[in-house]
Amino acid sequence: MSQAVERVSRPGEDNNATLSRRRFSNFSDRCCSGHLARHARIHAGIKPYPCPIVGCTSRFSRQDNMLQHFRSH
């Protein structure tokens, strides 16, 4: 029993991006915005947490992943 969903893209945007935005929108209704932002960084490729070790070029989307990596040095 699936409903028909009209997929409308923004100019220059493909249907996959529209579908992803809809999924994140539905997800945000059930979850905290902090969780959504953290989860969205994974898919967007945003990695604001660099390893603090000089010479290491690793970057991470989540601070806890960076700390786990840091402990491995």
All heavy atoms as a GROMACS GRO file, in nm:
protein
  583
    1MET      N    1   0.083  -0.118   0.000
    1MET     CA    2   0.000   0.000   0.000
    1MET      C    3   0.088   0.125   0.000
    1MET      O    4   0.092   0.200   0.094
    1MET     CB    5  -0.087   0.004   0.123
    1MET     CG    6  -0.187  -0.104   0.135
    1MET     SD    7  -0.326  -0.030   0.214
    1MET     CE    8  -0.437  -0.161   0.214
    2SER      N    9   0.158   0.148  -0.105
    2SER     CA   10   0.243   0.265  -0.110
    2SER      C   11   0.166   0.381  -0.171
    2SER      O   12   0.081   0.364  -0.257
    2SER     CB   13   0.368   0.237  -0.192
    2SER     OG   14   0.332   0.208  -0.324
    3GLN      N   15   0.200   0.501  -0.123
    3GLN     CA   16   0.140   0.621  -0.176
    3GLN      C   17   0.225   0.674  -0.289
    3GLN      O   18   0.347   0.662  -0.287
    3GLN     CB   19   0.132   0.729  -0.069
    3GLN     CG   20   0.024   0.708   0.032
    3GLN     CD   21   0.023   0.824   0.130
    3GLN    OE1   22   0.128   0.868   0.174
    3GLN    NE2   23  -0.095   0.872   0.162
    4ALA      N   24   0.161   0.734  -0.387
    4ALA     CA   25   0.236   0.799  -0.493
    4ALA      C   26   0.291   0.930  -0.439
    4ALA      O   27   0.221   1.006  -0.373
    4ALA     CB   28   0.145   0.826  -0.612
    5VAL      N   29   0.419   0.954  -0.461
    5VAL     CA   30   0.484   1.074  -0.412
    5VAL      C   31   0.538   1.151  -0.532
    5VAL      O   32   0.611   1.096  -0.613
    5VAL     CB   33   0.600   1.040  -0.316
    5VAL    CG1   34   0.672   1.166  -0.273
    5VAL    CG2   35   0.548   0.963  -0.198
    6GLU      N   36   0.498   1.276  -0.542
    6GLU     CA   37   0.548   1.359  -0.651
    6GLU      C   38   0.688   1.405  -0.615
    6GLU      O   39   0.712   1.459  -0.508
    6GLU     CB   40   0.457   1.480  -0.671
    6GLU     CG   41   0.503   1.569  -0.782
    6GLU     CD   42   0.414   1.692  -0.797
    6GLU    OE1   43   0.310   1.698  -0.729
    6GLU    OE2   44   0.451   1.779  -0.874
    7ARG      N   45   0.782   1.381  -0.703
    7ARG     CA   46   0.920   1.422  -0.680
    7ARG      C   47   0.948   1.546  -0.764
    7ARG      O   48   0.950   1.540  -0.886
    7ARG     CB   49   1.016   1.311  -0.719
    7ARG     CG   50   1.002   1.192  -0.629
    7ARG     CD   51   1.102   1.087  -0.665
    7ARG     NE   52   1.081   0.970  -0.581
    7ARG     CZ   53   1.136   0.854  -0.602
    7ARG    NH1   54   1.217   0.836  -0.704
    7ARG    NH2   55   1.112   0.753  -0.522
    8VAL      N   56   0.968   1.655  -0.696
    8VAL     CA   57   0.995   1.781  -0.764
    8VAL      C   58   1.138   1.820  -0.730
    8VAL      O   59   1.174   1.833  -0.614
    8VAL     CB   60   0.897   1.891  -0.718
    8VAL    CG1   61   0.930   2.022  -0.786
    8VAL    CG2   62   0.754   1.848  -0.747
    9SER      N   63   1.219   1.838  -0.831
    9SER     CA   64   1.358   1.876  -0.811
    9SER      C   65   1.372   2.028  -0.818
    9SER      O   66   1.298   2.096  -0.887
    9SER     CB   67   1.447   1.814  -0.919
    9SER     OG   68   1.444   1.675  -0.910
   10ARG      N   69   1.472   2.078  -0.749
   10ARG     CA   70   1.509   2.218  -0.762
   10ARG      C   71   1.591   2.231  -0.889
   10ARG      O   72   1.648   2.134  -0.936
   10ARG     CB   73   1.593   2.261  -0.642
   10ARG     CG   74   1.515   2.262  -0.513
   10ARG     CD   75   1.604   2.304  -0.400
   10ARG     NE   76   1.529   2.303  -0.276
   10ARG     CZ   77   1.585   2.311  -0.157
   10ARG    NH1   78   1.715   2.320  -0.144
   10ARG    NH2   79   1.511   2.312  -0.049
   11PRO      N   80   1.599   2.351  -0.945
   11PRO     CA   81   1.682   2.368  -1.064
   11PRO      C   82   1.825   2.323  -1.039
   11PRO      O   83   1.885   2.357  -0.938
   11PRO     CB   84   1.676   2.519  -1.091
   11PRO     CG   85   1.550   2.564  -1.024
   11PRO     CD   86   1.532   2.473  -0.905
   12GLY      N   87   1.878   2.240  -1.129
   12GLY     CA   88   2.014   2.190  -1.116
   12GLY      C   89   2.029   2.076  -1.018
   12GLY      O   90   2.139   2.037  -0.983
   13GLU      N   91   1.919   2.020  -0.972
   13GLU     CA   92   1.923   1.914  -0.874
   13GLU      C   93   1.861   1.787  -0.932
   13GLU      O   94   1.763   1.794  -1.004
   13GLU     CB   95   1.845   1.959  -0.750
   13GLU     CG   96   1.842   1.860  -0.638
   13GLU     CD   97   1.766   1.916  -0.519
   13GLU    OE1   98   1.643   1.926  -0.526
   13GLU    OE2   99   1.832   1.948  -0.420
   14ASP      N  100   1.919   1.673  -0.900
   14ASP     CA  101   1.862   1.548  -0.951
   14ASP      C  102   1.760   1.492  -0.852
   14ASP      O  103   1.748   1.538  -0.739
   14ASP     CB  104   1.970   1.446  -0.984
   14ASP     CG  105   2.051   1.403  -0.862
   14ASP    OD1  106   2.012   1.438  -0.749
   14ASP    OD2  107   2.152   1.334  -0.881
   15ASN      N  108   1.687   1.391  -0.893
   15ASN     CA  109   1.583   1.332  -0.808
   15ASN      C  110   1.640   1.266  -0.685
   15ASN      O  111   1.574   1.260  -0.582
   15ASN     CB  112   1.498   1.233  -0.887
   15ASN     CG  113   1.400   1.303  -0.978
   15ASN    OD1  114   1.360   1.415  -0.952
   15ASN    ND2  115   1.361   1.238  -1.085
   16ASN      N  116   1.762   1.213  -0.690
   16ASN     CA  117   1.822   1.149  -0.573
   16ASN      C  118   1.842   1.249  -0.460
   16ASN      O  119   1.820   1.218  -0.344
   16ASN     CB  120   1.955   1.082  -0.609
   16ASN     CG  121   1.936   0.960  -0.694
   16ASN    OD1  122   1.831   0.897  -0.690
   16ASN    ND2  123   2.036   0.928  -0.773
   17ALA      N  124   1.883   1.370  -0.494
   17ALA     CA  125   1.901   1.473  -0.391
   17ALA      C  126   1.767   1.510  -0.330
   17ALA      O  127   1.758   1.531  -0.209
   17ALA     CB  128   1.969   1.596  -0.451
   18THR      N  129   1.663   1.518  -0.412
   18THR     CA  130   1.530   1.549  -0.360
   18THR      C  131   1.483   1.440  -0.265
   18THR      O  132   1.431   1.467  -0.158
   18THR     CB  133   1.430   1.564  -0.476
   18THR    OG1  134   1.476   1.666  -0.563
   18THR    CG2  135   1.291   1.598  -0.425
   19LEU      N  136   1.504   1.315  -0.304
   19LEU     CA  137   1.463   1.203  -0.221
   19LEU      C  138   1.542   1.202  -0.090
   19LEU      O  139   1.485   1.181   0.016
   19LEU     CB  140   1.484   1.071  -0.297
   19LEU     CG  141   1.435   0.944  -0.229
   19LEU    CD1  142   1.287   0.955  -0.193
   19LEU    CD2  143   1.460   0.825  -0.318
   20SER      N  144   1.672   1.230  -0.096
   20SER     CA  145   1.753   1.234   0.025
   20SER      C  146   1.706   1.343   0.118
   20SER      O  147   1.697   1.325   0.238
   20SER     CB  148   1.900   1.257  -0.010
   20SER     OG  149   1.950   1.146  -0.078
   21ARG      N  150   1.675   1.461   0.062
   21ARG     CA  151   1.628   1.572   0.145
   21ARG      C  152   1.497   1.533   0.213
   21ARG      O  153   1.477   1.561   0.330
   21ARG     CB  154   1.610   1.698   0.059
   21ARG     CG  155   1.577   1.820   0.142
   21ARG     CD  156   1.575   1.949   0.060
   21ARG     NE  157   1.480   1.944  -0.048
   21ARG     CZ  158   1.511   1.930  -0.177
   21ARG    NH1  159   1.636   1.918  -0.213
   21ARG    NH2  160   1.418   1.926  -0.270
   22ARG      N  161   1.410   1.462   0.142
   22ARG     CA  162   1.284   1.419   0.200
   22ARG      C  163   1.309   1.320   0.313
   22ARG      O  164   1.246   1.326   0.418
   22ARG     CB  165   1.195   1.356   0.093
   22ARG     CG  166   1.057   1.319   0.147
   22ARG     CD  167   0.963   1.267   0.040
   22ARG     NE  168   0.937   1.369  -0.059
   22ARG     CZ  169   0.966   1.358  -0.188
   22ARG    NH1  170   1.024   1.250  -0.235
   22ARG    NH2  171   0.939   1.456  -0.272
   23ARG      N  172   1.402   1.228   0.293
   23ARG     CA  173   1.433   1.131   0.399
   23ARG      C  174   1.486   1.200   0.522
   23ARG      O  175   1.449   1.168   0.633
   23ARG     CB  176   1.534   1.029   0.348
   23ARG     CG  177   1.475   0.928   0.256
   23ARG     CD  178   1.578   0.828   0.212
   23ARG     NE  179   1.520   0.737   0.115
   23ARG     CZ  180   1.588   0.676   0.022
   23ARG    NH1  181   1.718   0.695   0.010
   23ARG    NH2  182   1.530   0.594  -0.062
   24PHE      N  183   1.578   1.298   0.505
   24PHE     CA  184   1.631   1.370   0.620
   24PHE      C  185   1.522   1.451   0.687
   24PHE      O  186   1.516   1.461   0.808
   24PHE     CB  187   1.746   1.463   0.580
   24PHE     CG  188   1.876   1.392   0.563
   24PHE    CD1  189   1.950   1.407   0.447
   24PHE    CD2  190   1.926   1.310   0.662
   24PHE    CE1  191   2.072   1.342   0.432
   24PHE    CE2  192   2.046   1.244   0.648
   24PHE     CZ  193   2.120   1.261   0.532
   25SER      N  194   1.431   1.507   0.610
   25SER     CA  195   1.321   1.584   0.665
   25SER      C  196   1.233   1.494   0.752
   25SER      O  197   1.196   1.530   0.863
   25SER     CB  198   1.238   1.645   0.553
   25SER     OG  199   1.126   1.711   0.607
   26ASN      N  200   1.200   1.375   0.702
   26ASN     CA  201   1.119   1.281   0.780
   26ASN      C  202   1.194   1.237   0.904
   26ASN      O  203   1.138   1.221   1.010
   26ASN     CB  204   1.082   1.159   0.696
   26ASN     CG  205   0.984   1.194   0.586
   26ASN    OD1  206   0.917   1.297   0.591
   26ASN    ND2  207   0.978   1.110   0.485
   27PHE      N  208   1.325   1.216   0.891
   27PHE     CA  209   1.407   1.172   1.004
   27PHE      C  210   1.410   1.280   1.112
   27PHE      O  211   1.402   1.249   1.230
   27PHE     CB  212   1.549   1.142   0.953
   27PHE     CG  213   1.643   1.093   1.058
   27PHE    CD1  214   1.630   0.966   1.111
   27PHE    CD2  215   1.744   1.174   1.105
   27PHE    CE1  216   1.716   0.919   1.207
   27PHE    CE2  217   1.832   1.128   1.201
   27PHE     CZ  218   1.818   1.001   1.252
   28SER      N  219   1.419   1.407   1.072
   28SER     CA  220   1.430   1.514   1.169
   28SER      C  221   1.303   1.529   1.253
   28SER      O  222   1.308   1.583   1.363
   28SER     CB  223   1.464   1.647   1.101
   28SER     OG  224   1.359   1.688   1.020
   29ASP      N  225   1.192   1.484   1.201
   29ASP     CA  226   1.068   1.490   1.278
   29ASP      C  227   1.073   1.398   1.399
   29ASP      O  228   1.004   1.418   1.496
   29ASP     CB  229   0.948   1.450   1.191
   29ASP     CG  230   0.920   1.551   1.082
   29ASP    OD1  231   0.967   1.666   1.093
   29ASP    OD2  232   0.852   1.513   0.985
   30ARG      N  233   1.156   1.294   1.392
   30ARG     CA  234   1.162   1.195   1.499
   30ARG      C  235   1.288   1.205   1.584
   30ARG      O  236   1.307   1.128   1.675
   30ARG     CB  237   1.158   1.055   1.438
   30ARG     CG  238   1.034   1.026   1.360
   30ARG     CD  239   1.029   0.883   1.312
   30ARG     NE  240   1.148   0.841   1.240
   30ARG     CZ  241   1.162   0.846   1.108
   30ARG    NH1  242   1.067   0.893   1.033
   30ARG    NH2  243   1.273   0.803   1.052
   31CYS      N  244   1.376   1.297   1.553
   31CYS     CA  245   1.506   1.298   1.619
   31CYS      C  246   1.552   1.441   1.648
   31CYS      O  247   1.500   1.536   1.592
   31CYS     CB  248   1.606   1.227   1.527
   31CYS     SG  249   1.761   1.192   1.609
   32CYS      N  250   1.651   1.450   1.731
   32CYS     CA  251   1.708   1.580   1.766
   32CYS      C  252   1.787   1.637   1.650
   32CYS      O  253   1.848   1.564   1.573
   32CYS     CB  254   1.801   1.565   1.886
   32CYS     SG  255   1.719   1.491   2.028
   33SER      N  256   1.789   1.768   1.639
   33SER     CA  257   1.859   1.832   1.528
   33SER      C  258   2.010   1.805   1.535
   33SER      O  259   2.076   1.798   1.431
   33SER     CB  260   1.833   1.982   1.527
   33SER     OG  261   1.883   2.042   1.645
   34GLY      N  262   2.066   1.789   1.653
   34GLY     CA  263   2.208   1.758   1.665
   34GLY      C  264   2.242   1.624   1.605
   34GLY      O  265   2.344   1.608   1.538
   35HIS      N  266   2.155   1.526   1.626
   35HIS     CA  267   2.176   1.394   1.567
   35HIS      C  268   2.167   1.401   1.416
   35HIS      O  269   2.244   1.338   1.344
   35HIS     CB  270   2.074   1.294   1.621
   35HIS     CG  271   2.093   1.262   1.765
   35HIS    ND1  272   1.990   1.221   1.845
   35HIS    CD2  273   2.202   1.266   1.845
   35HIS    CE1  274   2.034   1.202   1.968
   35HIS    NE2  275   2.163   1.229   1.969
   36LEU      N  276   2.072   1.478   1.368
   36LEU     CA  277   2.054   1.492   1.223
   36LEU      C  278   2.175   1.560   1.161
   36LEU      O  279   2.224   1.517   1.057
   36LEU     CB  280   1.927   1.571   1.192
   36LEU     CG  281   1.902   1.598   1.044
   36LEU    CD1  282   1.886   1.466   0.968
   36LEU    CD2  283   1.778   1.684   1.027
   37ALA      N  284   2.224   1.665   1.224
   37ALA     CA  285   2.340   1.736   1.171
   37ALA      C  286   2.461   1.644   1.166
   37ALA      O  287   2.535   1.641   1.067
   37ALA     CB  288   2.371   1.859   1.256
   38ARG      N  289   2.481   1.567   1.272
   38ARG     CA  290   2.594   1.473   1.276
   38ARG      C  291   2.580   1.368   1.166
   38ARG      O  292   2.675   1.337   1.096
   38ARG     CB  293   2.600   1.407   1.413
   38ARG     CG  294   2.717   1.311   1.428
   38ARG     CD  295   2.724   1.255   1.568
   38ARG     NE  296   2.604   1.176   1.595
   38ARG     CZ  297   2.549   1.162   1.715
   38ARG    NH1  298   2.602   1.222   1.820
   38ARG    NH2  299   2.443   1.086   1.732
   39HIS      N  300   2.460   1.316   1.150
   39HIS     CA  301   2.436   1.214   1.048
   39HIS      C  302   2.450   1.273   0.907
   39HIS      O  303   2.505   1.209   0.818
   39HIS     CB  304   2.297   1.154   1.067
   39HIS     CG  305   2.266   1.047   0.969
   39HIS    ND1  306   2.321   0.922   0.977
   39HIS    CD2  307   2.188   1.046   0.859
   39HIS    CE1  308   2.277   0.848   0.876
   39HIS    NE2  309   2.196   0.922   0.802
   40ALA      N  310   2.402   1.393   0.887
   40ALA     CA  311   2.409   1.456   0.754
   40ALA      C  312   2.553   1.480   0.712
   40ALA      O  313   2.585   1.470   0.593
   40ALA     CB  314   2.332   1.587   0.755
   41ARG      N  315   2.643   1.511   0.807
   41ARG     CA  316   2.785   1.533   0.772
   41ARG      C  317   2.846   1.409   0.709
   41ARG      O  318   2.931   1.419   0.621
   41ARG     CB  319   2.865   1.572   0.896
   41ARG     CG  320   2.851   1.717   0.935
   41ARG     CD  321   2.960   1.760   1.032
   41ARG     NE  322   2.969   1.677   1.151
   41ARG     CZ  323   2.909   1.702   1.265
   41ARG    NH1  324   2.832   1.808   1.278
   41ARG    NH2  325   2.923   1.622   1.368
   42ILE      N  326   2.804   1.292   0.752
   42ILE     CA  327   2.858   1.168   0.697
   42ILE      C  328   2.828   1.160   0.548
   42ILE      O  329   2.916   1.130   0.468
   42ILE     CB  330   2.798   1.046   0.772
   42ILE    CG1  331   2.845   1.045   0.917
   42ILE    CG2  332   2.836   0.917   0.700
   42ILE    CD1  333   2.771   0.949   1.005
   43HIS      N  334   2.705   1.193   0.509
   43HIS     CA  335   2.666   1.183   0.369
   43HIS      C  336   2.717   1.300   0.286
   43HIS      O  337   2.739   1.286   0.166
   43HIS     CB  338   2.514   1.174   0.356
   43HIS     CG  339   2.460   1.047   0.412
   43HIS    ND1  340   2.470   0.927   0.346
   43HIS    CD2  341   2.397   1.020   0.528
   43HIS    CE1  342   2.416   0.832   0.420
   43HIS    NE2  343   2.371   0.885   0.531
   44ALA      N  344   2.736   1.415   0.348
   44ALA     CA  345   2.780   1.534   0.275
   44ALA      C  346   2.932   1.536   0.256
   44ALA      O  347   2.982   1.614   0.178
   44ALA     CB  348   2.736   1.660   0.350
   45GLY      N  349   3.004   1.451   0.328
   45GLY     CA  350   3.149   1.448   0.314
   45GLY      C  351   3.219   1.558   0.393
   45GLY      O  352   3.337   1.584   0.372
   46ILE      N  353   3.148   1.624   0.483
   46ILE     CA  354   3.207   1.730   0.565
   46ILE      C  355   3.285   1.666   0.678
   46ILE      O  356   3.232   1.585   0.753
   46ILE     CB  357   3.097   1.822   0.621
   46ILE    CG1  358   3.021   1.886   0.506
   46ILE    CG2  359   3.156   1.927   0.714
   46ILE    CD1  360   2.895   1.958   0.550
   47LYS      N  361   3.413   1.702   0.688
   47LYS     CA  362   3.499   1.643   0.791
   47LYS      C  363   3.571   1.755   0.867
   47LYS      O  364   3.685   1.788   0.840
   47LYS     CB  365   3.599   1.548   0.725
   47LYS     CG  366   3.530   1.431   0.658
   47LYS     CD  367   3.629   1.334   0.600
   47LYS     CE  368   3.555   1.215   0.541
   47LYS     NZ  369   3.648   1.113   0.494
   48PRO      N  370   3.503   1.812   0.967
   48PRO     CA  371   3.559   1.926   1.039
   48PRO      C  372   3.656   1.890   1.152
   48PRO      O  373   3.707   1.980   1.218
   48PRO     CB  374   3.434   1.996   1.095
   48PRO     CG  375   3.337   1.885   1.116
   48PRO     CD  376   3.363   1.787   1.004
   49TYR      N  377   3.682   1.763   1.175
   49TYR     CA  378   3.766   1.722   1.286
   49TYR      C  379   3.897   1.660   1.235
   49TYR      O  380   3.903   1.542   1.204
   49TYR     CB  381   3.693   1.622   1.376
   49TYR     CG  382   3.566   1.679   1.433
   49TYR    CD1  383   3.443   1.642   1.379
   49TYR    CD2  384   3.568   1.770   1.538
   49TYR    CE1  385   3.325   1.695   1.429
   49TYR    CE2  386   3.450   1.823   1.588
   49TYR     CZ  387   3.330   1.785   1.534
   49TYR     OH  388   3.213   1.837   1.584
   50PRO      N  389   4.005   1.739   1.227
   50PRO     CA  390   4.134   1.684   1.182
   50PRO      C  391   4.207   1.616   1.298
   50PRO      O  392   4.186   1.649   1.415
   50PRO     CB  393   4.210   1.809   1.138
   50PRO     CG  394   4.157   1.917   1.226
   50PRO     CD  395   4.010   1.883   1.248
   51CYS      N  396   4.291   1.522   1.264
   51CYS     CA  397   4.376   1.459   1.365
   51CYS      C  398   4.477   1.564   1.411
   51CYS      O  399   4.541   1.630   1.328
   51CYS     CB  400   4.449   1.339   1.305
   51CYS     SG  401   4.561   1.258   1.422
   52PRO      N  402   4.496   1.581   1.544
   52PRO     CA  403   4.587   1.684   1.594
   52PRO      C  404   4.736   1.647   1.586
   52PRO      O  405   4.821   1.731   1.614
   52PRO     CB  406   4.543   1.704   1.739
   52PRO     CG  407   4.482   1.574   1.777
   52PRO     CD  408   4.420   1.518   1.652
   53ILE      N  409   4.766   1.526   1.546
   53ILE     CA  410   4.906   1.484   1.535
   53ILE      C  411   4.970   1.551   1.414
   53ILE      O  412   4.916   1.543   1.302
   53ILE     CB  413   4.918   1.330   1.523
   53ILE    CG1  414   4.858   1.261   1.644
   53ILE    CG2  415   5.061   1.287   1.499
   53ILE    CD1  416   4.932   1.286   1.774
   54VAL      N  417   5.083   1.617   1.435
   54VAL     CA  418   5.153   1.685   1.327
   54VAL      C  419   5.195   1.583   1.222
   54VAL      O  420   5.251   1.478   1.254
   54VAL     CB  421   5.278   1.760   1.381
   54VAL    CG1  422   5.356   1.822   1.267
   54VAL    CG2  423   5.236   1.866   1.481
   55GLY      N  424   5.162   1.613   1.097
   55GLY     CA  425   5.197   1.523   0.987
   55GLY      C  426   5.088   1.425   0.950
   55GLY      O  427   5.093   1.365   0.844
   56CYS      N  428   4.988   1.407   1.034
   56CYS     CA  429   4.876   1.318   1.003
   56CYS      C  430   4.770   1.399   0.928
   56CYS      O  431   4.729   1.506   0.973
   56CYS     CB  432   4.816   1.257   1.130
   56CYS     SG  433   4.684   1.139   1.095
   57THR      N  434   4.728   1.349   0.816
   57THR     CA  435   4.632   1.422   0.733
   57THR      C  436   4.490   1.369   0.745
   57THR      O  437   4.403   1.410   0.669
   57THR     CB  438   4.676   1.416   0.585
   57THR    OG1  439   4.683   1.279   0.546
   57THR    CG2  440   4.811   1.483   0.566
   58SER      N  441   4.464   1.280   0.839
   58SER     CA  442   4.330   1.223   0.855
   58SER      C  443   4.232   1.327   0.909
   58SER      O  444   4.266   1.408   0.995
   58SER     CB  445   4.334   1.104   0.952
   58SER     OG  446   4.414   1.002   0.899
   59ARG      N  447   4.112   1.324   0.854
   59ARG     CA  448   4.003   1.412   0.897
   59ARG      C  449   3.878   1.326   0.918
   59ARG      O  450   3.863   1.223   0.854
   59ARG     CB  451   3.976   1.522   0.795
   59ARG     CG  452   4.097   1.613   0.773
   59ARG     CD  453   4.063   1.726   0.679
   59ARG     NE  454   3.965   1.817   0.736
   59ARG     CZ  455   3.992   1.920   0.818
   59ARG    NH1  456   4.117   1.943   0.850
   59ARG    NH2  457   3.897   1.998   0.864
   60PHE      N  458   3.788   1.372   1.006
   60PHE     CA  459   3.672   1.291   1.042
   60PHE      C  460   3.546   1.375   1.049
   60PHE      O  461   3.550   1.494   1.081
   60PHE     CB  462   3.698   1.224   1.178
   60PHE     CG  463   3.822   1.140   1.177
   60PHE    CD1  464   3.945   1.195   1.210
   60PHE    CD2  465   3.817   1.008   1.139
   60PHE    CE1  466   4.060   1.119   1.206
   60PHE    CE2  467   3.932   0.930   1.134
   60PHE     CZ  468   4.053   0.987   1.168
   61SER      N  469   3.433   1.313   1.022
   61SER     CA  470   3.305   1.382   1.028
   61SER      C  471   3.251   1.386   1.171
   61SER      O  472   3.163   1.465   1.202
   61SER     CB  473   3.202   1.316   0.937
   61SER     OG  474   3.179   1.183   0.976
   62ARG      N  475   3.306   1.299   1.257
   62ARG     CA  476   3.262   1.294   1.396
   62ARG      C  477   3.381   1.302   1.489
   62ARG      O  478   3.485   1.240   1.466
   62ARG     CB  479   3.184   1.164   1.421
   62ARG     CG  480   3.054   1.159   1.346
   62ARG     CD  481   2.980   1.029   1.363
   62ARG     NE  482   2.989   0.976   1.498
   62ARG     CZ  483   2.919   0.872   1.541
   62ARG    NH1  484   2.837   0.810   1.460
   62ARG    NH2  485   2.932   0.828   1.664
   63GLN      N  486   3.365   1.377   1.596
   63GLN     CA  487   3.474   1.396   1.692
   63GLN      C  488   3.510   1.264   1.760
   63GLN      O  489   3.629   1.239   1.784
   63GLN     CB  490   3.435   1.500   1.795
   63GLN     CG  491   3.549   1.533   1.890
   63GLN     CD  492   3.512   1.638   1.990
   63GLN    OE1  493   3.395   1.657   2.022
   63GLN    NE2  494   3.611   1.710   2.039
   64ASP      N  495   3.414   1.181   1.792
   64ASP     CA  496   3.445   1.055   1.860
   64ASP      C  497   3.530   0.964   1.771
   64ASP      O  498   3.618   0.894   1.820
   64ASP     CB  499   3.319   0.984   1.908
   64ASP     CG  500   3.224   0.946   1.796
   64ASP    OD1  501   3.207   1.025   1.702
   64ASP    OD2  502   3.164   0.838   1.805
   65ASN      N  503   3.508   0.970   1.638
   65ASN     CA  504   3.591   0.892   1.547
   65ASN      C  505   3.733   0.946   1.543
   65ASN      O  506   3.830   0.871   1.536
   65ASN     CB  507   3.532   0.890   1.406
   65ASN     CG  508   3.401   0.817   1.400
   65ASN    OD1  509   3.304   0.869   1.347
   65ASN    ND2  510   3.393   0.697   1.455
   66MET      N  511   3.747   1.079   1.547
   66MET     CA  512   3.879   1.140   1.550
   66MET      C  513   3.954   1.100   1.678
   66MET      O  514   4.073   1.066   1.674
   66MET     CB  515   3.868   1.293   1.540
   66MET     CG  516   4.003   1.365   1.535
   66MET     SD  517   4.077   1.401   1.697
   66MET     CE  518   3.959   1.517   1.763
   67LEU      N  519   3.886   1.102   1.791
   67LEU     CA  520   3.950   1.067   1.917
   67LEU      C  521   3.994   0.919   1.918
   67LEU      O  522   4.101   0.887   1.969
   67LEU     CB  523   3.857   1.096   2.035
   67LEU     CG  524   3.832   1.244   2.062
   67LEU    CD1  525   3.724   1.260   2.168
   67LEU    CD2  526   3.959   1.313   2.103
   68GLN      N  527   3.912   0.833   1.863
   68GLN     CA  528   3.948   0.692   1.854
   68GLN      C  529   4.074   0.675   1.767
   68GLN      O  530   4.165   0.602   1.802
   68GLN     CB  531   3.832   0.612   1.794
   68GLN     CG  532   3.858   0.464   1.788
   68GLN     CD  533   3.739   0.388   1.730
   68GLN    OE1  534   3.649   0.447   1.670
   68GLN    NE2  535   3.738   0.258   1.750
   69HIS      N  536   4.080   0.747   1.656
   69HIS     CA  537   4.198   0.744   1.569
   69HIS      C  538   4.319   0.801   1.643
   69HIS      O  539   4.428   0.745   1.637
   69HIS     CB  540   4.170   0.826   1.442
   69HIS     CG  541   4.294   0.859   1.366
   69HIS    ND1  542   4.357   0.770   1.281
   69HIS    CD2  543   4.369   0.972   1.363
   69HIS    CE1  544   4.463   0.827   1.230
   69HIS    NE2  545   4.474   0.949   1.278
   70PHE      N  546   4.299   0.913   1.712
   70PHE     CA  547   4.407   0.980   1.785
   70PHE      C  548   4.473   0.884   1.884
   70PHE      O  549   4.594   0.880   1.898
   70PHE     CB  550   4.351   1.103   1.856
   70PHE     CG  551   4.450   1.174   1.943
   70PHE    CD1  552   4.554   1.247   1.889
   70PHE    CD2  553   4.437   1.169   2.081
   70PHE    CE1  554   4.645   1.314   1.970
   70PHE    CE2  555   4.527   1.233   2.163
   70PHE     CZ  556   4.631   1.307   2.108
   71ARG      N  557   4.395   0.805   1.954
   71ARG     CA  558   4.447   0.711   2.052
   71ARG      C  559   4.530   0.600   1.987
   71ARG      O  560   4.610   0.535   2.053
   71ARG     CB  561   4.333   0.650   2.134
   71ARG     CG  562   4.271   0.750   2.228
   71ARG     CD  563   4.169   0.682   2.318
   71ARG     NE  564   4.068   0.781   2.355
   71ARG     CZ  565   3.942   0.780   2.316
   71ARG    NH1  566   3.897   0.685   2.239
   71ARG    NH2  567   3.860   0.874   2.353
   72SER      N  568   4.511   0.579   1.856
   72SER     CA  569   4.586   0.474   1.788
   72SER      C  570   4.730   0.516   1.754
   72SER      O  571   4.810   0.432   1.716
   72SER     CB  572   4.514   0.430   1.660
   72SER     OG  573   4.526   0.530   1.560
   73HIS      N  574   4.761   0.645   1.767
   73HIS     CA  575   4.896   0.693   1.733
   73HIS      C  576   4.994   0.648   1.837
   73HIS      O  577   5.005   0.654   1.943
   73HIS     CB  578   4.899   0.845   1.720
   73HIS     CG  579   4.854   0.891   1.586
   73HIS    ND1  580   4.928   0.879   1.472
   73HIS    CD2  581   4.737   0.949   1.547
   73HIS    CE1  582   4.865   0.928   1.368
   73HIS    NE2  583   4.746   0.971   1.411
   0.00000   0.00000   0.00000
